[in-house]
Amino acid sequence: MNAKNILALIEAHIEKGIIGLAVVFGGLMIWWYGLGTPNKVDFGGQSYGPHELAPAILDSAKSLKTAMDNASAEDPKPQGSSDKLIKRHNEGIFAEIPPAKPDDPNAKAFRLQPAVRVLTSGGHEAVVPGLKESEEAPGSVTLITPLAPQQPKMRNGRSLAVQKPTKLGETAKPNVAAGTTDSPREVAWASGAMYWPKDAHKAETTRNGYAAYRSKIYVTGIDVERQELLANGDWSEPKLVEGSKAMPELTIPEPAIDDKGNLINKADLDGAFRVVKAEQNMLMQPPFYTTSAGDQWSIPPLKGFEEEEEEEIASATPKPKKPERAERPERPTRGTGGVRGGGRGPIGGGEFAGGGGRFGGGGEVVGGGRMPGGAGGAATDRKAVEEAKKLAKSDLKEAQAAYDKKDYTQAMTKAQAVVGNEHATKADHDKAQDLIEKADKKLAEAGGGGGGRAPLGGGRIGGDFGGLEGDFGPTRFGGGETLGGRGMGMMPTAAPTGAQKLVTSPDDDKLPAVFFHDDTVEAGKTYRYRSRVNVWNRYVGRIRSLKDPEGAKLATLHGEWSFWSDPVTITPSTYFFVRSLKPGTDRVVLEVWKWIGGKWIKRPFEASVGEMIGGEVTLKPEEVEHLAKDEPKDDKKASDKGRLENFTTGAIVLDIRVDEPTHVRVAKGKGAFDYREQKTLVVVYLDPADGQVKERTQAADQSDPLRKKLEADSGG
């Protein structure tokens, strides 16, 4: 058969061959998927065919529903270890339920099958990240030294305060000075504040192997070192500040570990840890004493809390005398002028001079128009803002003076005027709120607090002079009717306490501040401070987890030291200023100020070279009427005619120079200034506080900001 015949045969039978193969393939498929053994799948640990799978799934669903209906929500108890917690988490609702009776036939009904355990979307057993202690391989964790806080910002003062320690413990409650019956005493103090990068420290711990559940940071306290400025201009050796009653006391036991690495006093450490967790705000930002007179504490000038100070400039030519501001009535009246018109103002429709505008024209205000009158709608200029700031400072001084005289209602009224002044500096605003809080407490103690008429109504402080009911009126200052409406008592802000929200950076609410107070200082001395933050060691007693086992023997980890603060001179009990040269003599006339019972009192003295500045004087009875009536009387010191006080400063005059050329700073306007040569009287003296030779000039003392502050505080 040739090739042509073979090809013809294939063409004649090819279709039959293809059909035959298709029949064979189809038969195999029918046998494989229909007549032969059915295809099965695994479910719940068993194999099921197509017709068996649906009933099996239905039975499983019914079992699941039964388990859910019978599952009990047990009250969670503290876990003995993280292993128990992770086991409980992974068992789910199918964990075996202990039978009510040993022979309960349903005891095994809810035992979880391994294939039906709680799974993640990827089919793996669910795990709480960082929960298993086994994730911490032996020797895998490195303890991290707490990061350094920023450079401390300082504030200092002299106050009358009750010094009583704040002790922290499981049963001891914070015993802050407020509310105690102890008599106040004279206290010179320095306080520091700095931001601490808490979140950055936490990030460092996780990068160095800390388990997630051990990475939370708990502060145990603030360590502070100080240096004293010596007579030669050098700083002394750093000294740890100890014994300050203004800082909370917390006792943390030393860890005791036996030869096998077991923590013996775990219960004591657990108790201390509970206190640390509960008192975080107190440990990070301890409150200062409650003061009855003298300098009031406020947050040191951290970024965002800076105090705007008026620029004091010594001028070679006398400044024109400004017209005196008219005396304001004590109760609100209707104002007629204004500085800026527009919408309704914060206080009664005109913050300083009337309704219809923030500062502008014609509404009800405090004092009948507290700014000079003017057409409503004029733009607020720089001069008006400066006047508003000065007005706030004036009101604050009047409030403090009223408080010192125990006229607490008047003090609250004046302080609330500061709170309502939107151009008041933050420092003045905080001081005013502090005064409101203290005056309110005094009124409450005397039975005059709450439920009465609000000292001031309208705007921010009260309703709106038109009848709005205050939210806080019934609780703090009464909310009684004030000027035709119901005034809202302004809820004051107290100094930080353990329960108050932490002070944080205005730019970053995750950047907390930490405070410290030092009441062991000596008046007149100059110091600088540095600090560090201490935190609880989350791996105390856990030798096996640490690369350095010695770290497990520490309950507290000491942080890195901050940079040194700027120097701060502690407020002395006396100041002096150069006034003039006594005509026809070589004696200089000086003005000496002394702090007596919370009030600054001045007296003039004369001195020549080699003499000490100051001396004894007899004060008039009205000058010392602010002193406590129950103060022990010293017949040699006090009498009906007055009180003998020693104004000696300890400073010795070393030289007096007349017409000494000096340079004084002179204002040129718009914040600019220049220096001009001027002849002045110079007094060279030995400062007893630090042993240094210093000098004061008549030209500088004439406009010294401190002297002006003393004058204002004394009411002079």
C-alpha positions in Angstrom: 0.0 0.0 0.0 1.5 3.2 -1.1 1.4 6.5 0.8 -1.5 7.8 -1.1 -3.7 4.8 -0.1 -2.6 5.2 3.6 -3.6 8.9 3.6 -7.0 8.0 2.1 -7.7 5.4 4.8 -6.9 7.9 7.6 -9.1 10.5 6.1 -12.0 8.0 5.9 -11.8 6.9 9.6 -10.3 9.9 11.5 -13.7 11.2 12.5 -14.6 7.8 14.0 -11.4 7.7 16.0 -12.0 11.2 17.5 -15.5 10.3 18.5 -14.2 7.1 20.1 -11.7 8.9 22.2 -14.3 11.4 23.3 -16.6 8.6 24.4 -13.7 7.0 26.4 -12.8 10.3 28.1 -16.4 11.0 28.9 -16.9 7.6 30.4 -13.9 8.1 32.6 -15.2 11.4 33.9 -18.6 9.8 34.7 -17.0 7.0 36.6 -14.5 9.3 38.4 -17.0 12.0 39.5 -20.3 10.1 39.4 -20.1 6.3 39.8 -16.8 5.9 41.5 -15.7 7.0 45.0 -17.0 10.7 45.6 -14.5 13.6 46.1 -14.3 14.4 49.8 -13.1 17.5 51.7 -11.7 17.8 55.3 -13.9 19.7 57.7 -13.6 19.6 61.5 -11.0 16.9 61.3 -13.1 14.5 59.1 -13.6 13.9 55.3 -17.1 14.6 53.8 -18.5 14.0 50.4 -20.7 16.5 48.4 -23.9 15.3 50.0 -22.5 15.0 53.5 -20.8 18.4 53.7 -23.9 20.5 54.0 -25.4 18.6 57.0 -21.9 18.7 58.7 -21.7 22.5 58.3 -25.3 22.8 59.7 -24.4 20.7 62.7 -21.3 22.8 63.3 -23.3 26.0 63.2 -25.8 24.6 65.7 -23.0 23.6 68.0 -21.6 27.1 67.7 -24.9 28.7 68.6 -25.3 26.4 71.6 -21.9 27.3 72.9 -22.6 31.0 72.5 -25.9 30.7 74.3 -24.2 28.9 77.2 -21.0 30.9 77.4 -20.7 32.8 80.7 -19.0 36.2 81.0 -16.7 35.5 83.8 -15.4 38.4 85.9 -11.8 38.7 84.7 -9.3 38.1 87.5 -5.7 39.2 87.6 -3.6 36.8 85.6 -0.9 34.9 87.3 1.3 35.1 84.2 1.0 36.3 80.6 1.0 32.6 79.5 -2.4 32.2 81.1 -3.7 35.3 79.5 -2.6 34.3 76.0 -4.0 30.8 76.5 -7.3 32.2 77.6 -7.3 34.6 74.6 -6.7 31.8 72.0 -9.2 29.3 73.4 -12.3 31.4 72.4 -15.8 30.5 73.5 -15.3 26.8 72.8 -13.0 26.3 75.8 -14.2 23.5 78.1 -16.7 24.7 80.6 -16.3 23.1 84.0 -19.4 21.0 84.8 -21.6 22.0 87.7 -21.4 18.4 88.9 -18.7 15.8 88.2 -21.2 13.5 86.4 -22.7 16.2 84.2 -23.2 14.6 80.7 -22.8 17.9 79.0 -19.4 18.6 80.5 -17.6 17.8 77.2 -20.2 19.4 74.9 -18.3 22.6 74.4 -14.7 21.3 74.2 -13.0 23.2 71.4 -11.8 21.2 68.4 -8.3 22.2 67.4 -9.3 23.1 63.9 -12.1 25.4 65.0 -9.9 27.6 67.4 -10.1 31.4 67.0 -8.1 32.2 63.8 -6.9 35.4 62.2 -7.7 36.2 58.6 -4.6 34.4 57.5 -5.5 31.2 59.2 -3.0 31.4 62.1 -3.7 31.2 65.7 -4.5 34.7 67.2 -1.6 36.2 69.2 -1.6 39.4 71.2 1.6 41.2 70.1 4.2 41.5 72.9 2.1 39.6 75.3 4.1 36.3 75.4 7.0 36.5 77.7 8.6 33.8 75.5 9.0 36.5 72.9 11.7 38.1 75.1 14.7 35.8 74.5 17.0 35.4 77.4 19.5 38.3 77.6 17.7 40.2 74.8 16.7 43.5 76.6 18.9 46.5 77.1 17.7 48.9 79.8 17.5 52.5 78.5 18.6 55.5 80.5 15.8 58.1 80.5 16.4 61.0 78.1 17.5 64.4 79.5 14.8 67.1 79.9 15.3 70.5 78.2 17.2 73.3 80.0 15.2 74.3 83.1 13.5 77.7 83.1 13.5 79.3 86.5 11.3 81.4 88.7 11.9 82.5 92.2 10.3 84.5 95.0 9.6 85.1 98.6 6.3 84.2 100.1 4.3 83.5 103.2 3.4 79.8 103.0 2.7 76.7 105.0 5.6 74.3 104.6 4.3 70.8 105.0 5.7 67.8 103.2 3.5 65.9 100.7 3.9 62.1 101.4 2.8 59.6 98.9 2.0 56.0 99.7 -0.7 53.3 99.5 -2.6 54.6 102.5 -1.3 58.2 102.7 -3.1 60.8 100.7 -1.3 63.8 99.2 -1.2 66.3 102.1 -0.8 69.6 100.2 -0.5 72.7 102.3 -3.9 74.0 101.3 -6.4 73.3 104.1 -3.9 72.7 106.9 -4.0 74.7 110.1 -0.3 75.3 110.4 0.8 79.0 110.5 2.4 80.3 107.4 6.1 81.2 107.5 8.5 83.2 105.4 9.9 81.1 102.5 12.4 82.0 99.9 12.1 79.6 96.9 13.2 78.8 93.4 11.2 76.7 91.0 12.1 75.2 87.6 10.2 73.8 84.7 11.3 71.9 81.6 9.8 69.9 78.8 10.7 66.2 78.8 10.6 64.0 75.6 8.5 61.2 77.1 7.4 59.7 73.8 11.0 59.8 72.4 12.1 57.8 75.5 9.4 55.3 75.0 10.4 54.8 71.3 14.0 54.1 72.5 12.7 51.3 74.8 10.9 49.5 72.1 13.9 49.7 69.8 16.0 48.0 72.4 13.9 45.0 73.0 11.3 46.1 75.6 8.1 44.0 75.3 5.1 46.2 74.2 3.3 45.7 77.5 6.4 46.9 79.4 7.1 50.0 77.3 4.8 52.4 79.1 6.8 55.0 81.1 6.1 55.8 84.7 8.0 58.7 86.4 9.2 58.1 89.9 10.4 61.6 90.6 12.8 64.5 89.6 16.4 64.8 90.8 17.8 68.3 91.0 21.4 69.6 91.4 22.4 73.2 92.0 25.6 75.2 92.0 26.2 78.4 93.9 28.0 81.4 92.5 31.2 82.0 94.5 32.9 85.3 95.3 35.6 84.6 92.7 33.0 84.2 90.0 33.3 80.4 89.7 30.5 77.9 90.4 30.7 75.6 93.4 30.6 71.8 93.0 27.2 70.4 92.0 25.1 69.5 95.1 22.0 67.4 95.0 19.0 69.4 96.3 17.6 67.5 99.3 15.1 68.3 102.0 12.8 70.6 100.0 9.3 70.3 101.6 7.8 71.5 98.4 8.6 68.2 96.7 6.6 65.0 97.3 8.1 62.2 99.3 8.0 58.7 97.9 9.8 55.7 99.4 10.7 52.9 97.0 12.2 49.8 98.5 15.5 48.3 97.2 14.9 45.1 95.2 16.1 42.0 97.1 17.1 39.1 94.9 18.3 35.7 96.1 21.0 33.5 94.7 18.6 31.8 92.3 17.6 35.1 90.8 14.2 35.3 92.5 12.7 38.6 93.7 12.1 38.2 97.4 10.3 41.5 98.2 8.0 41.5 95.1 5.0 42.4 97.1 6.6 45.5 98.5 7.8 46.6 95.1 4.3 45.9 93.6 2.8 48.2 96.3 5.3 51.0 95.4 4.6 50.6 91.7 0.8 51.0 92.4 1.6 54.3 94.1 3.8 55.5 91.3 1.1 54.7 88.7 -1.6 56.5 90.7 0.5 59.6 91.4 2.0 60.4 88.0 0.8 63.9 87.8 2.0 64.7 91.4 5.4 63.2 90.7 5.8 65.0 87.3 4.3 68.4 88.3 4.2 68.7 92.1 2.1 71.8 93.2 3.7 74.6 95.0 2.6 75.7 98.5 -0.6 77.7 99.0 0.8 81.2 99.7 -1.0 83.9 101.8 1.2 86.8 100.8 4.2 87.7 98.8 5.1 86.3 95.4 2.6 84.0 93.9 3.8 80.9 92.1 3.1 80.5 88.4 4.6 78.3 85.7 8.2 79.3 85.0 8.7 80.8 81.6 8.6 77.7 79.4 8.1 78.1 75.7 4.5 79.0 75.4 4.3 80.3 79.0 6.6 83.3 78.7 5.7 86.4 80.7 5.7 89.5 78.6 7.7 92.1 80.4 7.5 95.8 79.9 10.6 97.3 78.5 12.2 99.5 81.1 14.4 102.2 79.7 16.6 104.7 81.5 16.2 108.1 79.8 18.6 111.0 80.0 15.7 113.5 79.9 12.6 113.5 82.1 9.6 111.9 80.5 6.4 114.0 80.3 4.0 113.2 83.0 1.0 111.2 81.8 -2.4 112.4 82.8 -3.7 110.3 85.7 -6.5 107.8 84.9 -9.8 108.7 86.4 -10.9 106.7 89.4 -13.2 103.9 88.3 -16.4 103.1 90.3 -16.5 99.7 91.9 -19.7 98.6 90.2 -20.2 98.4 86.4 -21.8 101.3 84.8 -22.5 102.3 81.2 -19.6 103.3 79.1 -19.7 105.9 76.3 -16.4 105.7 74.4 -14.4 103.0 72.8 -11.3 102.0 71.0 -12.6 99.6 68.4 -16.1 99.0 67.2 -17.5 95.9 65.6 -19.3 92.9 67.0 -20.3 92.3 70.5 -17.4 92.4 72.9 -16.3 89.7 75.4 -17.3 91.6 78.5 -20.8 92.9 78.3 -20.5 94.1 74.7 -17.4 96.2 75.2 -14.4 95.0 77.0 -13.0 98.3 78.0 -15.4 100.9 76.8 -18.8 99.9 75.8 -21.1 97.8 73.7 -21.4 97.4 70.0 -17.7 96.4 69.8 -14.9 94.6 71.4 -13.5 97.8 72.8 -16.0 100.3 71.3 -18.8 102.4 72.1 -21.9 102.5 74.2 -22.5 99.2 76.0 -22.4 98.2 79.6 -18.8 97.7 80.9 -16.8 97.7 84.1 -15.9 101.1 85.2 -17.9 103.2 82.7 -15.4 102.9 79.9 -12.0 101.7 81.1 -10.1 102.9 78.1 -10.2 106.5 76.9 -13.4 107.3 74.9 -13.4 107.3 71.2 -15.5 106.6 68.1 -16.6 103.0 67.8 -15.1 101.2 64.8 -11.6 102.7 64.9 -8.8 100.2 64.5 -7.1 99.0 67.6 -3.6 100.5 67.5 -0.5 99.5 69.4 -1.0 102.2 71.9 -4.4 100.9 72.8 -3.1 97.4 73.3 -0.3 98.6 75.5 -2.8 100.6 77.6 -4.9 97.4 77.9 -1.8 95.5 79.1 -1.0 98.2 81.7 -4.6 98.2 82.8 -4.4 94.4 83.4 -1.3 94.9 85.5 -2.9 97.7 87.4 -6.0 95.6 88.1 -3.8 92.7 89.2 -1.9 94.9 91.7 -5.1 96.2 93.1 -6.4 92.6 93.4 -3.3 91.5 95.3 -3.5 94.6 97.5 -7.1 93.9 98.3 -6.3 90.2 99.1 -3.5 91.2 101.4 -6.0 93.5 103.2 -8.4 90.5 103.4 -10.9 92.2 101.2 -11.5 89.0 99.3 -14.6 90.2 97.4 -12.8 93.2 96.0 -9.8 91.0 95.2 -12.0 88.6 93.2 -13.6 91.5 91.3 -10.3 93.0 90.3 -8.8 89.6 89.4 -11.7 88.8 87.2 -11.2 92.0 85.4 -7.7 90.8 84.5 -9.1 87.4 83.4 -11.5 89.1 81.1 -8.9 91.4 79.6 -7.8 89.6 76.3 -4.6 91.7 76.2 -3.4 90.6 79.6 -0.2 88.6 79.5 -0.6 84.9 80.2 1.4 85.3 83.4 -1.0 88.0 84.6 -4.0 85.9 83.6 -2.7 82.9 85.5 -1.9 85.0 88.6 -5.4 86.5 88.5 -7.0 83.1 88.3 -4.8 82.0 91.3 -6.0 85.0 93.2 -9.7 84.2 92.4 -9.2 80.6 93.6 -7.6 81.7 96.9 -10.1 84.5 97.5 -12.9 82.1 96.9 -11.5 79.7 99.5 -11.2 82.5 102.0 -14.8 83.5 101.5 -15.9 79.9 101.7 -14.1 79.5 105.0 -15.8 82.6 106.3 -19.1 81.4 105.2 -19.4 83.8 102.3 -18.6 81.6 99.4 -21.1 80.2 96.8 -24.7 80.9 96.2 -24.5 84.6 96.3 -24.2 87.2 93.7 -21.4 86.9 91.2 -18.7 89.6 91.8 -18.8 90.5 88.1 -21.3 89.6 85.4 -21.4 89.8 81.6 -19.1 88.8 78.7 -16.5 86.2 79.7 -17.2 86.8 83.3 -20.9 86.2 83.7 -23.7 86.0 81.3 -23.7 88.7 78.7 -25.2 91.4 80.8 -28.4 90.5 79.0 -29.6 87.5 80.9 -27.6 84.4 80.0 -27.5 81.9 82.8 -24.0 81.0 83.7 -22.9 77.3 83.6 -20.7 77.5 86.6 -22.5 80.2 88.6 -24.2 77.9 91.1 -21.0 76.1 91.9 -18.2 78.6 92.3 -19.3 82.2 92.6 -23.0 81.8 92.8 -24.3 82.9 89.5 -26.8 85.3 91.1 -28.4 88.1 89.2 -25.9 90.7 88.1 -26.9 93.7 86.1 -30.1 92.4 84.7 -28.8 89.0 83.8 -27.5 85.9 85.7 -23.7 86.1 86.0 -21.6 83.1 85.3 -19.0 82.7 88.0 -15.6 82.3 86.3 -14.2 78.8 87.0 -10.7 79.5 88.2 -7.7 77.3 87.4 -5.7 76.2 90.5 -2.1 75.4 90.7 -1.2 71.9 89.3 -2.2 69.0 91.5 -1.9 65.3 91.2 -5.4 65.0 89.8 -5.1 67.9 87.3 -4.4 67.5 83.7 -0.7 67.7 83.0 0.8 70.9 81.6 2.1 70.2 78.1 3.8 72.2 75.3 1.3 74.4 73.4 3.0 73.2 70.2 3.0 69.5 71.1 0.5 68.0 73.6 2.6 64.8 73.8 5.5 66.8 75.2 4.8 67.1 79.0 6.5 69.5 81.4 8.1 68.5 84.7 8.5 70.8 87.7 10.7 71.1 90.7 10.8 73.4 93.8 13.7 74.3 96.1 12.9 75.9 99.4 16.3 75.2 100.9 17.9 78.2 99.2 19.5 81.2 101.0 18.2 84.6 100.3 20.4 86.8 98.0 22.5 84.0 96.7 22.8 83.1 93.1 22.3 79.6 91.9 21.9 77.6 88.7 20.1 74.3 88.4 20.0 71.1 86.3 17.6 68.2 86.6 17.0 64.6 85.5 13.9 62.5 85.3 13.8 59.1 87.0 11.5 56.3 85.8 10.3 53.0 87.1 12.4 50.0 85.9 9.9 47.7 84.1 12.4 44.9 84.3 13.2 45.0 88.0 13.8 41.5 89.3 13.8 40.0 85.7 17.4 38.9 85.5 16.9 36.4 82.7 15.5 39.0 80.2 18.4 41.5 80.5 21.7 41.6 78.8 23.1 43.1 81.9 21.6 41.2 84.9 22.7 44.0 87.3 20.0 46.2 85.9 17.3 43.9 87.4 18.5 45.1 90.9 17.3 48.6 90.2 13.7 49.7 90.9 14.4 53.2 89.5 16.4 54.2 86.5 18.1 57.6 86.8 17.9 59.8 83.7 20.5 61.9 81.9 21.1 65.4 83.3 19.8 68.5 81.5 21.9 71.5 80.7 22.4 74.0 83.5 19.8 76.7 83.8 20.5 80.4 83.5 21.6 81.9 86.9 18.8 82.9 89.3 19.3 85.2 92.3 17.0 84.3 95.2 14.9 87.1 96.4 16.5 88.6 99.5 14.7 90.0 102.5 16.2 93.5 101.8 17.0 95.7 98.8 18.6 99.1 98.5 18.7 101.7 95.8 20.9 104.8 95.3 18.9 108.1 95.6 21.2 111.0 95.9 24.3 112.6 97.6 23.5 114.5 100.8 24.3 118.2 100.0 27.5 119.5 101.4 28.7 116.0 102.6 30.3 112.9 101.4 27.4 110.8 102.5 25.0 109.1 100.1 21.3 108.8 100.7 19.9 105.3 100.0 16.4 103.8 99.9 16.2 100.4 101.8 13.3 98.0 101.4 12.6 95.2 103.8 10.1 92.3 103.4 8.1 92.1 106.7 5.3 89.6 107.0 4.5 89.5 103.3 4.8 93.3 102.7 7.6 95.4 101.4 8.3 98.5 103.5 10.9 101.2 102.7 13.0 103.6 104.8 15.7 106.1 103.8 19.2 105.7 105.2 22.6 107.6 104.9 26.0 105.9 104.6 29.5 106.9 103.9 32.6 104.8 102.9 33.2 102.0 105.4 29.7 102.0 106.8 27.0 99.3 106.6 23.8 100.2 104.7 20.7 100.2 106.8 19.9 100.1 110.5 17.1 99.8 113.1 13.9 101.8 112.8 10.5 101.9 114.5 7.6 101.3 112.2 4.2 102.9 112.7 1.4 100.6 113.9 -0.5 101.0 110.7 2.5 99.9 108.7 2.5 96.5 110.4 -1.2 96.0 110.9 -1.1 93.2 108.2 0.9 91.0 110.6 -1.0 88.2 112.4 -2.8 89.4 115.5 -1.8 86.3 117.4 1.8 86.8 116.6 3.9 86.5 119.8 4.8 89.9 121.1 8.3 90.8 122.0 8.3 93.7 124.5 11.7 94.8 123.1 10.4 94.8 119.6 6.8 95.8 119.6 4.8 98.4 121.6 1.7 100.5 121.2 3.8 103.2 119.6 5.1 100.9 116.8 7.4 98.0 116.1 11.2 98.0 116.0 12.6 96.4 112.9 16.2 95.9 111.7 16.7 97.2 108.1 20.4 96.3 108.0 21.3 95.0 104.6 24.8 93.7 105.4 26.2 95.6 102.4 29.3 97.7 103.2 30.0 100.9 101.2 33.5 100.7 99.7 33.5 103.8 97.5 31.4 106.7 96.4 32.0 108.4 93.1 30.2 111.6 92.0 29.5 112.6 88.4 30.8 109.3 87.1 30.3 109.0 83.3 28.0 106.2 82.4 25.9 105.1 79.4 22.2 104.8 79.8 19.7 103.3 77.3 17.3 105.8 75.7 14.1 104.9 73.8 13.8 106.0 70.2 10.3 104.7 69.6 8.8 101.6 68.1 10.9 99.3 70.2 14.2 100.9 69.1 16.7 102.3 71.6 20.1 104.0 71.8 22.8 104.6 74.4 23.7 108.1 75.7 26.4 109.2 78.0 25.3 110.7 81.3 27.0 111.6 84.6 25.7 109.8 87.7 26.3 109.0 91.3 28.0 105.6 91.8 28.1 103.5 95.0 30.6 100.6 95.2 29.7 98.0 97.9 30.5 94.5 99.2 27.6 92.2 98.7 27.3 89.9 101.8 25.3 87.2 99.9 28.2 86.1 97.6 31.2 88.2 98.8 31.5 90.0 95.5 32.2 93.7 95.0 29.4 95.4 93.1 28.2 98.8 92.3 24.8 100.6 91.9 24.2 103.9 90.0 21.7 106.6 90.6 20.8 106.8 86.9 19.9 103.1 86.7 18.1 103.0 90.1 15.8 105.8 89.0 14.1 103.5 86.5 14.9 100.1 87.9 12.0 97.7 87.2 12.5 96.0 90.5 12.1 99.3 92.4 9.0 100.1 90.5 7.6 96.7 91.3 8.3 97.2 95.0 6.6 100.5 94.9 3.5 99.0 93.2 3.4 96.0 95.6 3.6 98.2 98.6 0.9 100.6 97.4 3.3 103.4 97.3 
